[in-house]
Amino acid sequence: WGSNETLSGEGSERSRMRHVTSELGRLIRELGIRSVLDAPCGDFNWMRDVNLDGVCYQGCDVVDDLINANSARYGGRDRSFRVLDFTVDQVPYADLILCRDTLVHLSYQHISASLRHFRESGSKYLLTTTFSDTRENEDIEAGWWRPINLQLPPFGLPEPLRLLSDKESEDHHLDKALALWDLRSLNLSAPAD
């Protein structure tokens, strides 16, 4: 993905994530978050800079080798990693599910399934990537990329509780943000075909 520092690409380099790491640590403390599910966690490059003191962290990803490497390098008493495909698998409970830079690579069907699995986990909050200036969403094949605005059809999520700017990680979209929603209040349905 064009980075010598991280397998997740230039947008996940630590220097580009300073604002997000600081704001995420502050948000975790403000909300009294005690558990975080990072879905997907990638290689845990920038997330290791977030203040997770007193927080049980679980990173998940679909790549076995990546999970094994993360477990060996970063695993500990309050930090674990596991293989999980949240588009099809049951998602474990967490006070906060972080899903950065992934839904933009998924089809409408996979995004809707992911959001439903997040909600069905009983988790409290979802913090995920959205692009507020995007005026129309488009469907893609899984694996491609496009900006999405989760407040627009076919998703129609309400106004987020908070936006954390993520524009430093993005060279072309200054509206990129991590949006916070209360999962328990979301009314989610499958997109129309």
Contacts in CASP RR format, 6 or more apart in sequence:
PFRMAT RR
TARGET T0000
AUTHOR 0000-0000-0000
METHOD contacts of the structure
MODEL  1
WGSNETLSGEGSERSRMRHVTSELGRLIRELGIRSVLDAPCGDFNWMRDV
NLDGVCYQGCDVVDDLINANSARYGGRDRSFRVLDFTVDQVPYADLILCR
DTLVHLSYQHISASLRHFRESGSKYLLTTTFSDTRENEDIEAGWWRPINL
QLPPFGLPEPLRLLSDKESEDHHLDKALALWDLRSLNLSAPAD
1 7 0 8 1.000
1 8 0 8 1.000
1 9 0 8 1.000
1 10 0 8 1.000
2 9 0 8 1.000
2 10 0 8 1.000
3 9 0 8 1.000
3 10 0 8 1.000
3 11 0 8 1.000
3 12 0 8 1.000
3 13 0 8 1.000
5 13 0 8 1.000
5 14 0 8 1.000
5 45 0 8 1.000
6 12 0 8 1.000
6 13 0 8 1.000
6 43 0 8 1.000
6 45 0 8 1.000
6 46 0 8 1.000
7 42 0 8 1.000
7 43 0 8 1.000
7 45 0 8 1.000
7 66 0 8 1.000
8 42 0 8 1.000
8 43 0 8 1.000
8 45 0 8 1.000
8 101 0 8 1.000
10 16 0 8 1.000
10 169 0 8 1.000
11 17 0 8 1.000
11 101 0 8 1.000
11 169 0 8 1.000
11 170 0 8 1.000
12 42 0 8 1.000
12 45 0 8 1.000
12 46 0 8 1.000
12 101 0 8 1.000
12 169 0 8 1.000
13 45 0 8 1.000
13 46 0 8 1.000
13 169 0 8 1.000
14 21 0 8 1.000
14 45 0 8 1.000
14 46 0 8 1.000
14 49 0 8 1.000
16 46 0 8 1.000
16 168 0 8 1.000
16 169 0 8 1.000
17 46 0 8 1.000
17 49 0 8 1.000
17 168 0 8 1.000
17 169 0 8 1.000
18 49 0 8 1.000
18 168 0 8 1.000
19 164 0 8 1.000
19 165 0 8 1.000
19 166 0 8 1.000
19 168 0 8 1.000
20 46 0 8 1.000
20 164 0 8 1.000
20 165 0 8 1.000
20 166 0 8 1.000
20 168 0 8 1.000
20 169 0 8 1.000
20 178 0 8 1.000
21 46 0 8 1.000
21 47 0 8 1.000
21 49 0 8 1.000
21 50 0 8 1.000
23 164 0 8 1.000
23 165 0 8 1.000
24 50 0 8 1.000
24 98 0 8 1.000
24 127 0 8 1.000
24 164 0 8 1.000
24 178 0 8 1.000
25 50 0 8 1.000
25 51 0 8 1.000
25 52 0 8 1.000
27 33 0 8 1.000
27 127 0 8 1.000
27 162 0 8 1.000
27 164 0 8 1.000
27 180 0 8 1.000
28 36 0 8 1.000
28 50 0 8 1.000
28 51 0 8 1.000
28 52 0 8 1.000
28 55 0 8 1.000
28 96 0 8 1.000
29 51 0 8 1.000
31 95 0 8 1.000
31 96 0 8 1.000
31 125 0 8 1.000
32 95 0 8 1.000
33 55 0 8 1.000
33 95 0 8 1.000
33 96 0 8 1.000
33 125 0 8 1.000
34 54 0 8 1.000
34 55 0 8 1.000
34 56 0 8 1.000
34 95 0 8 1.000
35 55 0 8 1.000
35 56 0 8 1.000
35 57 0 8 1.000
35 58 0 8 1.000
35 93 0 8 1.000
35 94 0 8 1.000
35 95 0 8 1.000
35 96 0 8 1.000
36 52 0 8 1.000
36 55 0 8 1.000
36 56 0 8 1.000
36 57 0 8 1.000
36 58 0 8 1.000
36 94 0 8 1.000
36 95 0 8 1.000
36 96 0 8 1.000
36 97 0 8 1.000
36 98 0 8 1.000
37 58 0 8 1.000
37 59 0 8 1.000
37 60 0 8 1.000
37 91 0 8 1.000
37 92 0 8 1.000
37 94 0 8 1.000
37 96 0 8 1.000
37 97 0 8 1.000
37 98 0 8 1.000
37 121 0 8 1.000
37 123 0 8 1.000
38 44 0 8 1.000
38 47 0 8 1.000
38 57 0 8 1.000
38 58 0 8 1.000
38 59 0 8 1.000
38 60 0 8 1.000
38 98 0 8 1.000
39 59 0 8 1.000
39 60 0 8 1.000
39 84 0 8 1.000
39 86 0 8 1.000
39 91 0 8 1.000
39 97 0 8 1.000
39 98 0 8 1.000
39 99 0 8 1.000
39 102 0 8 1.000
39 118 0 8 1.000
40 59 0 8 1.000
40 60 0 8 1.000
40 61 0 8 1.000
40 62 0 8 1.000
40 86 0 8 1.000
40 99 0 8 1.000
40 102 0 8 1.000
41 47 0 8 1.000
41 59 0 8 1.000
41 60 0 8 1.000
41 61 0 8 1.000
41 70 0 8 1.000
41 81 0 8 1.000
42 61 0 8 1.000
42 63 0 8 1.000
42 66 0 8 1.000
42 70 0 8 1.000
43 66 0 8 1.000
43 69 0 8 1.000
43 70 0 8 1.000
44 59 0 8 1.000
44 70 0 8 1.000
44 73 0 8 1.000
44 74 0 8 1.000
44 81 0 8 1.000
47 57 0 8 1.000
48 74 0 8 1.000
52 78 0 8 1.000
52 79 0 8 1.000
54 78 0 8 1.000
55 78 0 8 1.000
56 78 0 8 1.000
56 79 0 8 1.000
57 78 0 8 1.000
57 79 0 8 1.000
57 80 0 8 1.000
58 79 0 8 1.000
58 80 0 8 1.000
58 81 0 8 1.000
58 82 0 8 1.000
58 92 0 8 1.000
58 94 0 8 1.000
59 70 0 8 1.000
59 80 0 8 1.000
59 81 0 8 1.000
59 82 0 8 1.000
60 67 0 8 1.000
60 81 0 8 1.000
60 82 0 8 1.000
60 83 0 8 1.000
60 84 0 8 1.000
60 86 0 8 1.000
61 67 0 8 1.000
61 70 0 8 1.000
61 81 0 8 1.000
61 83 0 8 1.000
61 84 0 8 1.000
62 83 0 8 1.000
62 84 0 8 1.000
62 85 0 8 1.000
63 83 0 8 1.000
64 83 0 8 1.000
67 81 0 8 1.000
67 82 0 8 1.000
67 83 0 8 1.000
70 81 0 8 1.000
71 80 0 8 1.000
71 81 0 8 1.000
74 81 0 8 1.000
75 81 0 8 1.000
84 91 0 8 1.000
86 99 0 8 1.000
86 114 0 8 1.000
86 117 0 8 1.000
86 118 0 8 1.000
87 106 0 8 1.000
87 110 0 8 1.000
87 113 0 8 1.000
87 114 0 8 1.000
87 117 0 8 1.000
88 113 0 8 1.000
89 117 0 8 1.000
90 117 0 8 1.000
90 120 0 8 1.000
90 121 0 8 1.000
91 97 0 8 1.000
91 117 0 8 1.000
91 118 0 8 1.000
91 120 0 8 1.000
91 121 0 8 1.000
91 123 0 8 1.000
92 121 0 8 1.000
93 121 0 8 1.000
93 122 0 8 1.000
93 123 0 8 1.000
94 121 0 8 1.000
94 123 0 8 1.000
94 124 0 8 1.000
95 123 0 8 1.000
95 124 0 8 1.000
95 125 0 8 1.000
96 123 0 8 1.000
96 124 0 8 1.000
96 125 0 8 1.000
96 126 0 8 1.000
96 127 0 8 1.000
97 118 0 8 1.000
97 121 0 8 1.000
97 123 0 8 1.000
97 125 0 8 1.000
97 126 0 8 1.000
97 127 0 8 1.000
97 128 0 8 1.000
97 183 0 8 1.000
98 127 0 8 1.000
98 128 0 8 1.000
98 178 0 8 1.000
99 114 0 8 1.000
99 118 0 8 1.000
99 126 0 8 1.000
99 127 0 8 1.000
99 128 0 8 1.000
99 129 0 8 1.000
100 127 0 8 1.000
100 128 0 8 1.000
100 129 0 8 1.000
100 166 0 8 1.000
100 178 0 8 1.000
101 129 0 8 1.000
101 169 0 8 1.000
102 129 0 8 1.000
103 111 0 8 1.000
103 114 0 8 1.000
103 128 0 8 1.000
103 129 0 8 1.000
103 148 0 8 1.000
103 150 0 8 1.000
104 129 0 8 1.000
104 145 0 8 1.000
104 146 0 8 1.000
104 147 0 8 1.000
104 148 0 8 1.000
105 142 0 8 1.000
105 143 0 8 1.000
105 144 0 8 1.000
105 145 0 8 1.000
106 114 0 8 1.000
106 140 0 8 1.000
106 142 0 8 1.000
106 143 0 8 1.000
107 139 0 8 1.000
107 140 0 8 1.000
107 141 0 8 1.000
107 142 0 8 1.000
108 137 0 8 1.000
108 139 0 8 1.000
108 154 0 8 1.000
108 191 0 8 1.000
109 190 0 8 1.000
109 191 0 8 1.000
110 142 0 8 1.000
111 148 0 8 1.000
111 155 0 8 1.000
112 154 0 8 1.000
112 155 0 8 1.000
112 188 0 8 1.000
112 189 0 8 1.000
112 190 0 8 1.000
112 191 0 8 1.000
115 126 0 8 1.000
115 155 0 8 1.000
115 186 0 8 1.000
115 188 0 8 1.000
116 188 0 8 1.000
116 190 0 8 1.000
118 126 0 8 1.000
118 183 0 8 1.000
119 183 0 8 1.000
119 184 0 8 1.000
119 186 0 8 1.000
119 188 0 8 1.000
121 183 0 8 1.000
122 183 0 8 1.000
122 184 0 8 1.000
123 183 0 8 1.000
124 182 0 8 1.000
124 183 0 8 1.000
124 184 0 8 1.000
125 161 0 8 1.000
125 180 0 8 1.000
125 181 0 8 1.000
125 182 0 8 1.000
125 183 0 8 1.000
126 180 0 8 1.000
126 181 0 8 1.000
126 183 0 8 1.000
126 186 0 8 1.000
127 164 0 8 1.000
127 178 0 8 1.000
127 179 0 8 1.000
127 180 0 8 1.000
128 150 0 8 1.000
128 178 0 8 1.000
128 179 0 8 1.000
128 181 0 8 1.000
129 148 0 8 1.000
129 166 0 8 1.000
129 176 0 8 1.000
129 177 0 8 1.000
129 178 0 8 1.000
129 179 0 8 1.000
130 148 0 8 1.000
130 149 0 8 1.000
130 150 0 8 1.000
130 151 0 8 1.000
130 160 0 8 1.000
130 177 0 8 1.000
130 178 0 8 1.000
130 179 0 8 1.000
131 147 0 8 1.000
131 148 0 8 1.000
131 149 0 8 1.000
131 173 0 8 1.000
131 175 0 8 1.000
131 176 0 8 1.000
131 177 0 8 1.000
132 149 0 8 1.000
132 151 0 8 1.000
132 163 0 8 1.000
132 175 0 8 1.000
132 177 0 8 1.000
133 149 0 8 1.000
133 173 0 8 1.000
133 174 0 8 1.000
133 175 0 8 1.000
134 147 0 8 1.000
134 148 0 8 1.000
134 149 0 8 1.000
134 152 0 8 1.000
134 175 0 8 1.000
135 149 0 8 1.000
135 152 0 8 1.000
136 152 0 8 1.000
137 148 0 8 1.000
137 149 0 8 1.000
137 152 0 8 1.000
137 153 0 8 1.000
137 154 0 8 1.000
137 155 0 8 1.000
138 146 0 8 1.000
140 146 0 8 1.000
147 173 0 8 1.000
147 175 0 8 1.000
147 176 0 8 1.000
148 155 0 8 1.000
150 156 0 8 1.000
150 157 0 8 1.000
150 179 0 8 1.000
151 157 0 8 1.000
151 158 0 8 1.000
151 159 0 8 1.000
151 160 0 8 1.000
154 191 0 8 1.000
154 192 0 8 1.000
155 191 0 8 1.000
157 179 0 8 1.000
157 181 0 8 1.000
157 186 0 8 1.000
158 181 0 8 1.000
158 185 0 8 1.000
158 186 0 8 1.000
160 179 0 8 1.000
160 180 0 8 1.000
160 181 0 8 1.000
161 180 0 8 1.000
161 181 0 8 1.000
161 182 0 8 1.000
162 179 0 8 1.000
162 180 0 8 1.000
163 177 0 8 1.000
163 178 0 8 1.000
163 179 0 8 1.000
163 180 0 8 1.000
164 177 0 8 1.000
164 178 0 8 1.000
164 180 0 8 1.000
165 176 0 8 1.000
165 177 0 8 1.000
166 176 0 8 1.000
166 177 0 8 1.000
166 178 0 8 1.000
167 173 0 8 1.000
167 174 0 8 1.000
167 175 0 8 1.000
167 176 0 8 1.000
167 177 0 8 1.000
169 176 0 8 1.000
170 176 0 8 1.000
END
